């Protein structure tokens, strides 16, 4: 089993990283969170999850152990495969995902492409207790006190979506803005988000 790969970044796209490790290039599927963490670096260390099937041998890479832990929990849910789990981790940061599951926010979870209401509810039911008791729970601590204003967030994301931006990307940017300034009015959040998207 491969625990991690450390080496030079030979190629990098928002969906995949090729890590040159002693002359061997390992292609790992990555989330947008991992892409953001390693972008601009010459070398990196990716924690690996191997997905071995009859017809494919796929590596999923993560910038930290916590994100890999969440990935493993997500793929343990019936109906969630590696690519869907990666999509969830691209739309939400590990901390956001822990908070969404802990707060049973199925509506926010179903905004991820490919996740319907039933799947979102299944993820919450299956993982709620595991996240509370597991090491992943540490991800959510310290952020609940500064949870973004839900009403402002919903309005800003709705406005950005109407302007043609993808909902997942819009949510991520808006959450980031509201973490920096929780009291920001909707207009300011939208203006800042337009600069970042």
N, C-alpha and C positions, 0 to 999 in steps of 0.2 A: 504494500500500500504506500502511495506517495503522500507524505505529510505536507511538504511544501517544496516549492521550486524557487531558487534564488539565482539570479543572473541578469544579464543585460537585456534591455527591452529591444528586440529586433524589429518588431512591428507592433503597432497599437492602433486599434479602432475602438469606437465606443462599445462594441460587442465582443471583441477578441483581443487578446494579447499573446504575442509570440515571444517567449523568453528563451534566450540563447544561454544554455547551461553547459559549459565545457564543449561547445561545438555542436550540441544537439538542440534543435529548436522545438520547444514544447508549446503547442497552441492551446490556450485555455480560454473558454468562454467566460466573459466577465460581465458584471453588472455596471450600470452607470456610476454607482457609488465607488466601485473599485477603480473604474476609469478615471474619475475625478481625483482619486487619491494618488494614482501613479503617473498621471499625465505630466509631461515635462521632465520626468526623471530619466536618468540614463539606465539605471538598474533598479530592480525591486525584488521583493520576496512575496510570493503568492501562496496562500494556504490552499490546498487542493482537495477537491472532492472528485473521485473517479466514478463515472457512470459507465458500467460495462454491460452491454447487451449483446445478443447474438450477432447483430448487424453493425454495431458501432462501439467504439471505445472513445469516450468523450471526457475531457477534463474541464472542470469548472474551477476558476481561480478567484480568490478573495483577498483583499488587502489586509483583513484582520480576521482573527479566529471567531469573533462574535458574529460577523456576517455569515461565515461558513456554518456556524451553529444554527442560525436561523434558516439557512438554506436547507440543511439536513432535516430540520423540523418541518419545513414547508413540504418537502418531497415525501415526508411520511404520511401526509394527508392524502386520502383516496382521491384520485383525479388530478393531482398536482404533479406535473413532471418537472424535469430540470429547467426547461425553457420557460415554463410558467412561473416557477419559483424565481428565476433570474429576472423575469419581467416585474414581479412584485418588488424585488430588491432594487430594481432600477427606478421604480416609481416612488418608493419610500425608503428613507434611510433606516438602518437597523433600529435606531432609537424611536423613530416615528412608527415603525411596524410594531414594536413592542407596545407602544402606547395605544395604537389602534386596536390591537388584539386585547390588551388589558382593559380598555374602555368599551370593548364590544362595539366598535364603530364599523358595522358592516357596510354602511353607505359609502364611507371613504374607501374601504377595501375594494368594493365593487367598481370603483372608478378606474381601477387598473385594467388595461386592455386584456380581454380574455377571461375576466373574472365576473361571473354573474352573482346575483344575490344569494342563491343556494350555496355556491362554492364559497363565497365570503363567509357565510354563516357556519359552514362546515369547518373552515380554517379556524374560526374563533372558538367553536365548541371543542375541536380537537386539541388546540394548542394553548388555550387560556391557562389551564392548570400547569402545563409543562413550562410555560414561560414564567409563571409566578414562582415555581419551585426551582427552576433551572438557573444556571449561571448567567443566562441571557437576561434575567430580570434586572441585573445591574445596569443594563443599557437604558432602562427607563427611569432610573432614579435620578433625581436632580432636575429633571426636565418637566415634571408634572406641574410644578409651581409656576412655570413660565409657559404653560400651554397657550398656543396662539388663540386669539379671539376667534371662535368658530364662525360667528356671523360675518365678521369682516373677511375671513378667509373664504367662506362660501361665495360671498358677493364678488370678491376679487377674481376668484377662479372662474366663476360663471361669466364675468365680463371678458376675461382673457380668452376663454373658450369661444365666446361669440365673435371675438376678433380674429379667430382662426388658429390660435395656438393650441397645441395638444394639452389635454387635461392633466395628464401625469406630470409633464414638464412644468406646467403652470402651477400646480399644487406645490411642487418641490420649491420653486422660486418664491412663491408667496409664503410658504412655511419659513423659509430662510429669512425673509424680510421681517416677518412677525416675531421671529426669535430675537432679531437684533433690536426691534422696536415694537414691543407688544401693544403699545397704545396708538400706533399709527392709524390714521383714518383710511377708509377704503380708497379714496382718490390717490393718496400718496403711495399706498401699496401698489396700486395699478401702474402708476407712473414709474416707480422703481422697477417693477417687474418687466415693463416694456423695455427698459434699458438693458435688463439682464437676459431676456429671452432671445 
